[in-house]
Amino acid sequence: MPAEVTEVKSLNEECGVFGIWGDPHAAAITHLGLHTLQHRGQEGAGIVGKTPAGLRRHYGFGLVSEVFADPADLKQLAGTAALGQVRYATAGGAILENIQPLLFRFSDTAMALAHNGNLTNAQSLRAALEADGAIFQSTSDTEVLMHLLRRSPASTVKEQLKDALNRVHGGFAFVLLTEQAMYAAVDPNGFRPLVIGRRLDGGVIVCSETAALTAVGAEFLQDVQPGELVTITDAGWTTEPYTDHTQLAVCSMEYIYFARPDSEIHGVNVHQARVAMGRRLAREQPAQGDIVVGVPNSSLSAAIGYARESGIPYELGLVKSQYVARTFIQPTQALRERSVRLKLSAVRAVVAGKSVVLVDDSIVRGTTAIQLVQLLKDAGATAVHLRIASPPLRFPCFYGIDIQSTKELFAANHSVAEMKQVLGVDSLGFLSVAGLVESVALPTDAPNGGLCVAYFTGEYPTGLDDYAANLAKELTHLSINVKEVFA
């Protein structure tokens, strides 16, 4: 009898940020940009507008369309600059005070701050700040940066921000809005993506993905590089390093799952990278099947690549309802499991009597994969060969994806043979780490091709600060040899 799959707490996606400076329709453009970034977080949304009366905020739980259901919500934010975020909590929990952008009012100024990522030393910094008299209004690690900024002895906001950025560790893309300027910065490894664009009327944008630039009619200018600080004012925009200790390590899950296929990250189109992953997967893990079926939507590109390389016809064997949220980021395990059958159905006329090569982008907990396999078999598939367009996810992430325990990870607690049995598939194959790196093919000579692959190898590009002791303890209790899959 298959082993039981343990239910675990929520696995959350990272966030999406969008800021614009120098456009009379800033709030409305930010609203549209957040719609384009909705896939990056569905827990809450917010926008801060630079209005004639100062910085004003509207925020709440839910989708962008729900938070800004009343046209008056945007009207009150009208002005020449705005900053927005769609959120899923990677640190701090799901409370209203944590929904960003956070807005801070001081005696001499006001500032809004939005953040995508996770600070690995936030707990220790917060403890030190509280011991020094700091009072926090939220449980979000984002607020730590603002306390550090305000305690800096530097004479300008830019220099204060540089000081603060050099004290925080981990993965982050920060955007700070004041009444005089907008600032943006990326961590020294570039774990979290951030791009700069410009609209024809001159408005300058910083946001998480190039797809959002396209949606608002802006041209792409450049990626924000690791350790880089962007300053945007009425006079234009500039970039400068805030640290020289940099090395590119983009989160590989951006290419595998998170980012939209029409986005480009450091010059690599996400769709084309996924197609290349599928092609490589077909060479590394061939299967005897009648048709190739991709799991909508993030796995379709890899499935196309697998079909092209293998010569097995690609078919629409699974159909997705576009009105159900992404299962991966549902707030509870029970909701994730229920929503699989709400959002996906098998096309019986396509899969009945067929041996199906099912291509998915990743396996996290395994519960969704079990249900997908059952859907296909219930529809008459004679066999299901599961192919995963990424390596087994065996280690936690501490840079902005809420996977901070090996207990949450299916592949950390089962061998490949055990996973095959639990999933009920006829065969199971994963993409290799080398195959992933070579498929993305970033134009860099950085280690691992400029990707962070720690989730698969356990080799982290940075120190883990507050998380190091717990991780070391967890790794001694894994039920399998974590190197088994790479043998």
C-alpha positions as CSV (number, residue, x, y, z in Angstrom):
1,M,0.0,0.0,0.0
2,P,1.4,3.4,-0.9
3,A,2.9,5.4,1.9
4,E,0.9,8.2,3.4
5,V,1.6,11.8,2.2
6,T,1.8,14.0,5.2
7,E,-0.2,17.2,5.1
8,V,1.9,20.3,5.8
9,K,1.4,24.0,6.2
10,S,0.9,26.5,3.4
11,L,3.5,26.8,0.7
12,N,3.4,30.3,-0.5
13,E,4.7,32.0,-3.6
14,E,6.8,35.2,-3.5
15,C,5.4,38.7,-4.2
16,G,5.2,41.1,-7.1
17,V,6.1,44.8,-6.9
18,F,5.3,47.6,-9.3
19,G,6.4,51.3,-9.0
20,I,6.1,54.2,-11.4
21,W,7.4,57.8,-11.2
22,G,6.6,60.8,-13.3
23,D,3.2,59.8,-14.9
24,P,-0.1,61.7,-14.2
25,H,-1.9,58.3,-14.3
26,A,0.5,56.6,-11.9
27,A,-2.1,54.9,-9.7
28,A,-4.1,53.5,-12.6
29,I,-1.0,52.3,-14.3
30,T,0.1,50.6,-11.1
31,H,-3.3,49.0,-10.8
32,L,-2.9,47.5,-14.3
33,G,0.6,46.4,-13.6
34,L,-0.5,44.6,-10.4
35,H,-3.1,42.7,-12.4
36,T,-0.3,41.4,-14.7
37,L,1.6,40.4,-11.6
38,Q,-1.3,38.7,-9.9
39,H,0.2,35.3,-10.4
40,R,3.0,36.2,-7.9
41,G,0.6,36.6,-5.0
42,Q,-3.1,36.4,-4.2
43,E,-3.3,36.9,-0.5
44,G,-3.5,40.7,-0.6
45,A,-2.7,43.8,-2.6
46,G,-2.1,47.5,-2.0
47,I,-1.1,50.7,-3.7
48,V,0.4,53.9,-2.3
49,G,-0.1,57.0,-4.4
50,K,2.0,60.3,-4.3
51,T,-1.0,62.7,-4.3
52,P,-1.1,66.5,-4.0
53,A,-2.0,65.9,-0.4
54,G,1.0,63.5,0.2
55,L,1.3,59.8,0.3
56,R,-2.0,57.9,0.5
57,R,-2.6,54.2,0.7
58,H,-5.3,51.7,-0.1
59,Y,-4.8,48.0,0.7
60,G,-6.6,44.8,1.7
61,F,-6.9,41.1,1.5
62,G,-7.8,39.4,-1.8
63,L,-7.1,39.8,-5.5
64,V,-6.4,43.1,-7.0
65,S,-9.9,43.2,-8.5
66,E,-11.4,42.7,-5.1
67,V,-9.2,45.1,-3.2
68,F,-9.8,47.9,-5.8
69,A,-13.4,47.0,-6.6
70,D,-14.6,50.6,-6.1
71,P,-13.3,53.2,-8.6
72,A,-13.0,55.6,-5.7
73,D,-10.3,53.4,-4.3
74,L,-7.9,54.4,-7.1
75,K,-9.2,58.0,-7.5
76,Q,-8.0,58.9,-4.0
77,L,-4.5,57.8,-5.0
78,A,-4.2,59.9,-8.1
79,G,-0.9,61.7,-8.6
80,T,2.4,61.5,-10.4
81,A,3.9,58.4,-8.7
82,A,2.7,55.2,-7.1
83,L,4.0,52.0,-5.6
84,G,2.0,48.7,-5.5
85,Q,2.4,45.1,-4.4
86,V,0.6,41.8,-4.7
87,R,1.5,39.6,-1.8
88,Y,1.9,36.2,-0.4
89,A,3.5,36.0,3.0
90,T,7.0,34.5,3.0
91,A,7.7,35.9,6.4
92,G,5.5,37.4,9.1
93,G,2.1,35.7,8.5
94,A,-1.2,36.7,7.0
95,I,-2.3,39.7,9.0
96,L,-3.6,43.0,7.6
97,E,-0.7,45.0,9.0
98,N,1.7,43.0,6.8
99,I,0.0,43.8,3.5
100,Q,2.3,46.1,1.5
101,P,3.3,48.7,0.5
102,L,3.9,49.6,4.2
103,L,3.4,53.3,4.8
104,F,5.4,55.1,7.4
105,R,4.7,58.7,8.6
106,F,7.4,60.5,10.4
107,S,7.6,64.1,11.7
108,D,9.8,65.2,8.8
109,T,8.6,62.9,5.9
110,A,6.6,59.9,4.8
111,M,7.8,56.8,3.0
112,A,6.3,53.7,1.5
113,L,8.1,50.4,1.2
114,A,7.4,47.3,-0.8
115,H,9.5,44.1,-0.8
116,N,9.7,40.8,-2.7
117,G,11.8,38.2,-0.9
118,N,12.9,37.1,2.5
119,L,15.6,38.4,4.8
120,T,17.6,35.6,6.4
121,N,18.8,37.8,9.3
122,A,15.5,39.6,10.0
123,Q,14.9,37.9,13.3
124,S,18.2,38.8,14.8
125,L,18.1,42.3,13.5
126,R,14.6,42.8,14.8
127,A,15.6,41.5,18.3
128,A,18.5,44.0,18.3
129,L,16.3,46.9,17.1
130,E,13.6,46.2,19.7
131,A,16.3,46.0,22.4
132,D,17.3,49.5,21.2
133,G,13.8,50.8,21.6
134,A,12.3,50.2,18.2
135,I,8.5,49.6,18.0
136,F,7.3,47.4,15.1
137,Q,3.8,47.8,13.7
138,S,3.8,44.6,11.7
139,T,5.4,41.1,11.8
140,S,6.8,41.5,8.3
141,D,10.6,41.3,7.8
142,T,10.2,44.3,5.4
143,E,9.7,46.7,8.3
144,V,13.3,45.9,9.5
145,L,14.7,47.8,6.6
146,M,12.9,51.0,7.5
147,H,14.1,50.9,11.1
148,L,17.6,50.4,9.9
149,L,17.2,53.3,7.4
150,R,15.9,55.7,10.0
151,R,18.7,54.8,12.4
152,S,21.5,55.4,9.9
153,P,23.7,58.5,10.7
154,A,23.9,59.3,6.9
155,S,22.6,62.7,5.9
156,T,20.5,61.7,2.8
157,V,17.8,59.1,2.3
158,K,19.9,57.5,-0.4
159,E,22.9,57.0,1.8
160,Q,20.7,55.9,4.7
161,L,19.2,53.3,2.3
162,K,22.7,52.1,1.3
163,D,23.6,51.6,4.9
164,A,20.4,49.6,5.6
165,L,20.9,47.5,2.5
166,N,24.3,46.5,3.6
167,R,23.0,45.2,6.9
168,V,20.2,43.0,5.6
169,H,20.9,39.5,4.2
170,G,18.9,37.1,2.0
171,G,16.9,37.6,-1.2
172,F,15.1,40.8,-1.8
173,A,13.9,43.4,-4.3
174,F,13.0,46.5,-2.4
175,V,11.1,49.6,-3.8
176,L,11.0,52.7,-1.6
177,L,8.7,55.7,-2.5
178,T,9.1,59.1,-0.9
179,E,7.6,62.4,-2.0
180,Q,11.0,63.4,-3.6
181,A,12.1,60.2,-5.3
182,M,11.6,56.5,-5.8
183,Y,14.4,54.0,-5.0
184,A,14.8,50.3,-5.9
185,A,17.4,47.7,-5.0
186,V,18.1,44.1,-5.5
187,D,20.1,41.8,-3.2
188,P,23.8,41.1,-3.9
189,N,22.9,37.7,-5.6
190,G,19.9,38.9,-7.6
191,F,17.7,36.1,-6.2
192,R,14.6,38.2,-6.8
193,P,14.1,39.8,-10.2
194,L,13.5,43.5,-10.8
195,V,13.4,45.4,-14.1
196,I,13.4,49.0,-15.2
197,G,11.2,50.3,-18.0
198,R,9.8,53.6,-19.4
199,R,6.6,54.7,-20.9
200,L,6.5,56.9,-24.0
201,D,5.3,59.9,-21.9
202,G,8.4,59.6,-19.8
203,G,7.1,57.7,-16.7
204,V,9.9,55.4,-15.3
205,I,8.8,52.0,-13.9
206,V,10.4,49.4,-11.7
207,C,8.6,46.1,-11.4
208,S,9.1,42.3,-10.9
209,E,8.6,41.1,-14.5
210,T,8.9,42.5,-18.0
211,A,5.4,41.2,-18.7
212,A,4.1,44.0,-16.5
213,L,6.0,46.5,-18.6
214,T,4.4,45.2,-21.8
215,A,0.9,45.4,-20.2
216,V,1.2,49.1,-19.5
217,G,2.8,50.1,-22.8
218,A,6.4,50.6,-21.4
219,E,9.7,49.6,-23.1
220,F,12.2,47.5,-21.2
221,L,15.4,49.3,-20.3
222,Q,17.4,46.9,-18.2
223,D,17.4,44.4,-15.4
224,V,18.4,45.7,-12.0
225,Q,21.7,44.0,-11.3
226,P,22.8,42.2,-8.1
227,G,23.8,44.8,-5.5
228,E,22.5,47.7,-7.5
229,L,20.5,50.7,-6.3
230,V,18.2,52.6,-8.7
231,T,17.3,56.3,-8.0
232,I,14.3,57.8,-9.9
233,T,13.5,61.5,-9.7
234,D,11.9,64.2,-11.9
235,A,15.4,64.7,-13.3
236,G,15.6,61.0,-14.6
237,W,17.0,57.8,-13.3
238,T,20.4,56.5,-12.3
239,T,21.9,53.3,-11.1
240,E,24.9,52.6,-8.8
241,P,26.2,49.7,-6.7
242,Y,25.6,49.8,-3.0
243,T,28.0,46.8,-2.5
244,D,30.9,45.3,-4.5
245,H,30.3,41.8,-3.1
246,T,28.0,40.5,-5.7
247,Q,27.5,37.2,-7.6
248,L,24.4,36.4,-9.8
249,A,22.3,33.6,-8.4
250,V,18.7,34.1,-9.8
251,C,16.1,31.9,-8.2
252,S,15.7,29.0,-10.6
253,M,12.1,28.6,-9.7
254,E,11.4,31.9,-11.5
255,Y,12.2,30.0,-14.8
256,I,10.6,26.8,-13.7
257,Y,7.4,28.0,-12.3
258,F,6.9,31.5,-10.9
259,A,7.4,34.0,-13.8
260,R,5.0,34.4,-16.7
261,P,6.1,32.8,-19.9
262,D,6.1,36.1,-21.7
263,S,8.6,37.6,-19.2
264,E,12.3,37.9,-19.7
265,I,14.8,37.6,-16.8
266,H,18.4,38.7,-17.4
267,G,17.9,38.4,-21.2
268,V,16.3,34.9,-21.1
269,N,12.7,34.4,-22.2
270,V,10.9,32.2,-19.6
271,H,8.8,30.3,-22.2
272,Q,11.9,29.4,-24.3
273,A,13.8,28.4,-21.2
274,R,10.9,26.0,-20.3
275,V,10.8,24.6,-23.8
276,A,14.5,23.9,-23.5
277,M,14.0,22.2,-20.2
278,G,11.4,20.0,-21.8
279,R,13.7,19.1,-24.6
280,R,16.5,18.2,-22.3
281,L,14.1,16.2,-20.1
282,A,13.1,14.1,-23.1
283,R,16.7,13.3,-23.8
284,E,17.5,12.5,-20.1
285,Q,14.3,10.7,-19.2
286,P,12.7,9.2,-22.3
287,A,9.3,7.5,-22.0
288,Q,7.2,5.1,-24.1
289,G,4.0,7.0,-24.6
290,D,1.3,7.7,-27.1
291,I,0.8,11.4,-26.2
292,V,2.5,14.1,-24.2
293,V,0.2,16.1,-21.9
294,G,1.3,19.2,-19.9
295,V,-0.2,20.4,-16.7
296,P,-1.7,23.8,-17.3
297,N,-0.5,26.5,-17.2
298,S,3.2,26.7,-16.1
299,S,4.1,23.2,-17.5
300,L,2.8,23.7,-21.0
301,S,6.0,25.1,-22.4
302,A,8.1,22.2,-21.0
303,A,5.5,19.7,-22.4
304,I,5.8,21.3,-25.8
305,G,9.6,20.9,-25.6
306,Y,9.3,17.3,-24.5
307,A,7.0,16.5,-27.4
308,R,9.2,18.2,-30.0
309,E,12.3,16.4,-28.8
310,S,10.7,13.0,-28.3
311,G,8.5,13.0,-31.4
312,I,5.5,12.0,-29.3
313,P,2.4,14.0,-30.2
314,Y,1.5,16.8,-27.9
315,E,-2.2,16.8,-26.9
316,L,-4.6,18.8,-24.7
317,G,-5.2,16.1,-22.2
318,L,-5.9,18.4,-19.2
319,V,-8.1,21.5,-19.3
320,K,-7.9,24.3,-16.7
321,S,-10.7,26.5,-15.4
322,Q,-9.3,30.0,-15.5
323,Y,-11.5,31.1,-12.7
324,V,-9.9,29.1,-9.9
325,A,-6.7,30.4,-8.2
326,R,-3.4,28.6,-8.6
327,T,-3.4,25.5,-6.3
328,F,0.3,25.9,-5.3
329,I,-0.5,29.2,-3.5
330,Q,-3.9,28.3,-1.9
331,P,-3.8,29.3,1.8
332,T,-4.5,25.9,3.3
333,Q,-3.6,22.3,2.3
334,A,-7.3,21.3,2.3
335,L,-8.1,24.1,-0.2
336,R,-5.2,23.2,-2.4
337,E,-6.4,19.6,-2.7
338,R,-10.0,20.5,-3.3
339,S,-9.1,23.1,-5.9
340,V,-7.2,20.6,-8.0
341,R,-10.4,19.0,-9.3
342,L,-12.1,22.3,-9.4
343,K,-9.6,23.8,-11.7
344,L,-8.4,20.8,-13.8
345,S,-10.2,18.1,-15.7
346,A,-9.0,15.4,-18.0
347,V,-10.2,15.3,-21.6
348,R,-11.5,11.7,-21.8
349,A,-11.7,11.6,-25.6
350,V,-8.0,12.5,-25.8
351,V,-6.5,10.3,-23.0
352,A,-8.8,7.2,-23.0
353,G,-6.8,4.1,-24.1
354,K,-3.6,6.1,-24.3
355,S,-0.2,5.8,-22.5
356,V,0.3,9.4,-21.3
357,V,3.6,11.2,-20.7
358,L,2.5,13.8,-18.2
359,V,4.9,16.7,-17.9
360,D,4.8,18.9,-14.8
361,D,7.2,21.7,-13.8
362,S,7.9,20.4,-10.2
363,I,6.8,18.3,-7.3
364,V,6.6,20.0,-4.0
365,R,4.4,18.0,-1.6
366,G,3.2,15.4,-4.1
367,T,-0.5,15.7,-3.2
368,T,-1.4,17.6,-6.4
369,A,0.5,15.1,-8.5
370,I,-1.4,12.2,-7.0
371,Q,-4.7,13.7,-8.0
372,L,-3.5,14.6,-11.5
373,V,-2.5,11.0,-12.1
374,Q,-5.8,9.7,-10.8
375,L,-7.7,12.2,-13.0
376,L,-6.0,10.7,-16.1
377,K,-6.5,7.2,-15.0
378,D,-10.2,7.9,-14.2
379,A,-10.5,9.2,-17.8
380,G,-9.2,5.9,-19.2
381,A,-5.4,6.4,-19.5
382,T,-3.7,3.0,-19.7
383,A,-0.5,4.3,-18.3
384,V,0.9,7.5,-16.9
385,H,4.6,8.3,-17.2
386,L,5.4,11.4,-15.0
387,R,8.2,13.6,-16.2
388,I,9.3,16.6,-14.0
389,A,11.0,19.5,-15.8
390,S,13.1,20.3,-12.7
391,P,15.3,18.3,-10.3
392,P,13.7,16.8,-7.1
393,L,13.0,19.7,-4.7
394,R,14.7,18.4,-1.5
395,F,15.9,21.4,0.4
396,P,14.2,24.5,1.9
397,C,14.4,28.0,0.4
398,F,15.2,31.0,2.6
399,Y,15.3,33.7,-0.1
400,G,11.6,34.4,-0.7
401,I,9.6,31.2,-1.2
402,D,7.9,29.9,1.9
403,I,9.6,26.4,2.0
404,Q,11.6,26.6,5.2
405,S,11.4,23.0,6.4
406,T,12.4,19.7,4.8
407,K,9.2,18.2,6.3
408,E,7.2,20.1,3.6
409,L,9.1,18.5,0.7
410,F,8.0,15.2,-0.8
411,A,11.3,14.4,-2.4
412,A,13.2,15.1,0.9
413,N,11.4,12.3,2.6
414,H,11.1,9.7,-0.2
415,S,13.4,8.1,-2.7
416,V,12.6,8.2,-6.4
417,A,11.3,4.6,-6.2
418,E,9.1,5.5,-3.2
419,M,7.8,8.6,-4.9
420,K,6.9,6.5,-8.0
421,Q,4.9,4.1,-5.7
422,V,3.1,6.9,-3.8
423,L,2.2,8.8,-6.9
424,G,0.9,5.6,-8.6
425,V,2.7,6.3,-11.9
426,D,4.2,3.8,-14.3
427,S,7.5,5.6,-14.4
428,L,9.0,8.8,-12.9
429,G,11.8,11.0,-14.1
430,F,13.3,14.3,-13.2
431,L,15.5,16.8,-15.0
432,S,19.1,16.9,-13.8
433,V,20.6,20.0,-12.2
434,A,23.0,20.3,-15.1
435,G,20.1,20.0,-17.5
436,L,18.3,22.8,-15.8
437,V,21.4,25.1,-15.8
438,E,22.1,24.4,-19.5
439,S,18.5,24.9,-20.5
440,V,18.2,28.3,-19.0
441,A,21.6,29.3,-20.3
442,L,22.1,32.6,-18.7
443,P,24.9,34.7,-20.3
444,T,27.2,34.5,-17.3
445,D,30.2,32.5,-15.9
446,A,28.8,32.6,-12.4
447,P,28.5,29.3,-10.5
448,N,25.6,27.1,-11.6
449,G,25.1,29.3,-14.6
450,G,24.0,32.2,-12.5
451,L,21.1,30.2,-11.0
452,C,20.3,29.4,-7.4
453,V,19.8,25.7,-7.3
454,A,20.0,25.3,-3.5
455,Y,16.5,23.7,-3.4
456,F,17.9,20.8,-5.3
457,T,21.5,20.5,-4.1
458,G,21.5,21.9,-0.6
459,E,24.4,24.2,-1.6
460,Y,23.3,27.8,-0.6
461,P,25.0,30.8,-2.2
462,T,25.0,32.7,1.1
463,G,25.1,32.2,4.8
464,L,21.6,31.4,6.2
465,D,21.9,33.5,9.4
466,D,18.9,32.9,11.6
467,Y,17.9,29.6,9.8
468,A,21.3,27.9,9.8
469,A,21.0,26.0,13.1
470,N,17.5,24.6,12.3
471,L,18.5,23.5,8.8
472,A,21.6,21.7,10.1
473,K,19.4,19.9,12.6
474,E,16.8,18.9,10.0
475,L,19.3,17.5,7.6
476,T,20.5,15.0,10.1
477,H,17.0,13.5,10.3
478,L,16.1,13.1,6.7
479,S,14.7,9.7,6.0
480,I,16.7,9.2,2.8
481,N,20.1,9.8,1.5
482,V,19.7,13.3,-0.1
483,K,22.4,12.5,-2.7
484,E,20.7,9.4,-4.0
485,V,19.0,11.2,-6.8
486,F,22.2,12.6,-8.2
487,A,24.1,9.3,-8.2
